Amino acid sequence: MKVSRYLSDGHEGWAAKDPATGFWHGCTEDASQYPGSVDSLIQKGAEALINAATLMLRQATVDLDALRLLPPVAQPAKIICVGLNYTDHSAESGFEQPKYPTLFSRFNTSVIAHGDPMIHPAVSPTLDFEGELAVIIGKGGKHIARAEALDHVLGYSIFNDGSVREYQFKTPQWIMGKNFDGTGAFGPCLVTADELPQGARGLELETRLNGQTVQSANTTDMVFDVESLIVTISEVMTLEAGDVIVAGTPAGIGHAREPKLYMQPGDVCEVEIEGIGLLSNRVQHADSA
């Protein structure tokens, strides 16, 4: 099932996509038939979300193109990002491929939805694109075994890990360059895990800047697959329902090119992942945001 959160006349709502017709059906939180927020349903598990989405298909059709979309998860307790998870990207970045996942955090203040402006900071011209698979946790746990790891996945989405390279590389810790306000695009929808291959393997990923393909890869190329990431992270911290793992970007980033290809105000960046959808954002200068 595909579900998308949206805002209509000041009210939050969400819609489910009918796989037979391709139409979206949903309602807002002020409707008597509203089944609860996506976040509250995630806390109850995949079955609760899928059941509610099935009921949503009985509601009126919703034109999502005419509405403001919201990130698929409103308030993830943790957004855990993975660096250097494609060998070709590690090579182009000048790093030896790590044998242990390179992890860092993003915070909700940096997150925007499909269609929102991606904010080009006033302090640096080095805003770069990174198309990535996002993994949404549906069942919490710690010390999760590999054989059970995918049981903890609710679904998948798309992330554009907009990175301000100048600030990312000021220190060995990347957190500053990865957390500028309005630089982490997330969406356009959540796709439940039953709709995709196990572990979201074998999906084509493509990033386009102003219509030009700048990244092209397959999720099978990830060094650390979804199961490995869940096992590694849960050795240290308790994963919770609604947490998001952003699983790394392939080669093609603007910082590794000569001349460098950073995003500029007015640019449109799109990330598309097979079976999930298309995430699109126009870059806007911070002074006009």
Secondary structure, DSSP 8 states (H G I E B T S, - for coil): -EEEEEEETTEEEEEEE-TTT--EEEEETTSTT----HHHHHHH-HHHHHHHHHHHTTS-B--GGGSEEE-SSS--S-EEEEES-BHHHHHHTT----SS-EEEEE-GGGEEETTS-EEE-TT-S-EE--EEEEEEE-S-BSS--GGGGGGGEEEEEEEEE-EEHHHHTTSS--TTTT--TT-EEEEEEEEEGGGS-GGGTT-EEEEEETTEEEEEEEGGGBSS-HHHHHHHHHHHS-B-TT-EEE----S--GGGSSS-----TT-EEEEEETTTEEEEEEEEEGGG-
